[in-house]
Amino acid sequence: MNIGNVAQALDMPAKTIRYYESIGLVTPKRSQNDYRHYRPSDVHKLGFVGRARSLGFSVEDCRVLLALYEDKDRASADVRKLAGEHLARIDAKLAELATMRETLAHLVECCAGDTRPDCPILADLAGAPDAV
């Protein structure tokens, strides 16, 4: 398959596929005229990485996951550990977002939103001591 066919099949930009090649996640064969030719195994790897990225795994995590996937002697505990660490990062981010939301909701509630110039949202962002 050429890069256009792979991009369409995986719904992944060709630029992303080239990037994954440049960092060594996939190594397609090259024809004499230097065109990329993606084997089914390359397409599978790209799909694997795309799915992992959609779950928020970093590129380096994807590299480790691919290595684990290809290692038939792997321990599932290694995969679980990596996924568990990622899940903990997601949970921490969700807690951070919940705190941000709570603060912003309070500021929006305190703002009259009328024609007066005073605004508790701007006061808080400016670090005013008596804001809200």
Disulfide bonds with the S-S distance in Angstrom:
none
